[in-house]
Amino acid sequence: MRRLTLLLARGLLAAIGVFGLLSLAGCPDEGGDPVEVFPKLYVLNQGDGTMFILNAKTLERVDSVNLGAANPHFIEFSPDGQHYYVVSRTLAGMVSKFQTSDNAPVGSYTTPFDFQPTAIAITPNGLTGYVVNFGGVDISTRTKILKLDLTTMTLIPTNMTAGAMTHDARCTADGKLVVVCNMMSNDVTIIHTDADTITTISIDPDSLYPTPTTKFGPYGVCIDNGSESLLKHGDGGPRAFIACQHGGQVRVVDLEDFHVTDSLHVPGGHGGSHDLAHGPTQMCYDRNTDHLFVTTQFDNLVYAVHVEEAGHDHDEETSWEIPLAATQPFGVVISDDGQRVYVACVNAQEKGWVYMIDNFAHPPAKVDSAQVGKMCYGLAWQPARE
């Protein structure tokens, strides 16, 4: 009897082991072969209207999609990951909706003739998107923000005005605020989503400009939602990092009191002119390591900046240069676990490149790269899904 019990126990352990191996390998497809499940990187190739989908572990291309719209510039996923939205940077540009499971187009909205969309911020319930305008016929004038019903891909009438040359927009995790940066008017627009009211914050609180200027050129937005923020301001509430492309700085905006609390210098990130390709461009932030990754098209480098507590002398900040062989680093995203950072290099008129950076290395270091399509700008990372 004891021997029979032992044999049964061994059989049960063996079965559990086999089941575990099958679980790790993924569910079998119809032919019986296991299906590998892996995180994916979505890369927009603005120069040829395509999107490459890469295995985010290996940077191997697993699929490509003809997006059917010119100049795809920005991509954002719905919070549940079931759909993604591609913004085409052109006058009368499109916001296109795709189904993640098979990359099939399921809807679109075309902006007015004098509207050049560059980004969409999606609320946490996935129902609403706020679309910003990089400039119409006159890029020095303040412009409208469009609000879309993402279920029907139709316009929701509002009267929201942002600044001039609005390039980027991000929504806070609680959905209460959308942060918009305005390059030409040198300010930040905060949308209060409960009533679609507006608060405007000067990015340079020491002076107000009577005419539009690009002294700082707010260009990219990155939001830190957590109360455990290492850069303490007030009670440690949410903050926004604003990449100032012409100022060689990242401004820090308190999203509770709505004012600039700090400025982080990006070494070498000052273009020294009003050329639109200069200075800090896009960012991503990992709160566990307190690293802010900043792309800067002027230097063809990525900077990893260790954000220290406010009040410290920022000349003593720790930062690392990560050189890239391809030119014009633009989009940058980070994996959910914070270990991998991905950078898209436009690379002028040639085929672009995507680089993988190990954030857990000290200092952070480039570990892999892959050539993609022509002039890649936008990036999105998505976790593994069955």
DALINWO-V8077 format. One record per residue. N is the residue number from 1. BURIAL is I if it has 9 or more other ideal C-beta (glycine too) atoms within 8 Angstrom, else O. Layout:
N&BURIAL  N&BURIAL
This chain:
1&O  2&O  3&O  4&O  5&O  6&O  7&O  8&O  9&O  10&O  11&O  12&O  13&O  14&O  15&O  16&O  17&O  18&O  19&O  20&O  21&O  22&I  23&O  24&O  25&O  26&I  27&O  28&I  29&O  30&O  31&O  32&O  33&O  34&I  35&O  36&O  37&O  38&O  39&I  40&I  41&I  42&I  43&I  44&I  45&I  46&I  47&I  48&O  49&I  50&I  51&I  52&I  53&I  54&I  55&I  56&I  57&O  58&O  59&I  60&O  61&I  62&O  63&O  64&I  65&I  66&O  67&I  68&O  69&I  70&O  71&I  72&I  73&I  74&I  75&I  76&I  77&I  78&I  79&O  80&O  81&I  82&O  83&I  84&I  85&I  86&I  87&I  88&I  89&I  90&O  91&O  92&O  93&I  94&I  95&I  96&I  97&I  98&I  99&I  100&I  101&O  102&O  103&I  104&O  105&I  106&O  107&O  108&I  109&I  110&O  111&I  112&O  113&O  114&O  115&I  116&I  117&I  118&I  119&I  120&I  121&I  122&I  123&I  124&I  125&O  126&I  127&O  128&I  129&I  130&I  131&I  132&I  133&I  134&I  135&I  136&I  137&O  138&O  139&I  140&O  141&O  142&O  143&I  144&I  145&I  146&I  147&I  148&I  149&I  150&I  151&O  152&O  153&I  154&O  155&O  156&O  157&O  158&O  159&O  160&I  161&O  162&I  163&I  164&I  165&I  166&I  167&I  168&I  169&I  170&I  171&I  172&I  173&O  174&O  175&I  176&O  177&I  178&I  179&I  180&I  181&I  182&I  183&I  184&I  185&I  186&I  187&I  188&I  189&I  190&I  191&I  192&I  193&I  194&O  195&O  196&I  197&O  198&I  199&O  200&I  201&I  202&I  203&I  204&I  205&O  206&O  207&O  208&O  209&I  210&O  211&O  212&I  213&O  214&I  215&I  216&I  217&I  218&I  219&I  220&I  221&I  222&I  223&I  224&I  225&O  226&O  227&O  228&O  229&I  230&I  231&I  232&O  233&I  234&O  235&O  236&O  237&I  238&I  239&I  240&I  241&I  242&I  243&I  244&I  245&I  246&I  247&I  248&I  249&I  250&I  251&I  252&I  253&I  254&I  255&I  256&O  257&O  258&I  259&O  260&I  261&I  262&I  263&I  264&I  265&I  266&I  267&O  268&I  269&I  270&I  271&I  272&O  273&O  274&O  275&O  276&O  277&O  278&I  279&I  280&I  281&I  282&I  283&I  284&I  285&I  286&I  287&I  288&O  289&I  290&I  291&I  292&I  293&I  294&I  295&I  296&I  297&I  298&I  299&O  300&I  301&I  302&I  303&I  304&I  305&I  306&I  307&I  308&I  309&O  310&I  311&O  312&O  313&O  314&I  315&O  316&O  317&I  318&O  319&I  320&O  321&I  322&I  323&O  324&I  325&O  326&I  327&O  328&I  329&I  330&I  331&I  332&I  333&I  334&I  335&I  336&O  337&O  338&I  339&O  340&I  341&I  342&I  343&I  344&I  345&I  346&I  347&I  348&O  349&O  350&O  351&O  352&I  353&I  354&I  355&I  356&I  357&I  358&I  359&I  360&O  361&O  362&O  363&O  364&I  365&O  366&I  367&O  368&O  369&I  370&I  371&O  372&I  373&I  374&I  375&I  376&I  377&I  378&I  379&I  380&I  381&I  382&I  383&O  384&O  385&O  386&O
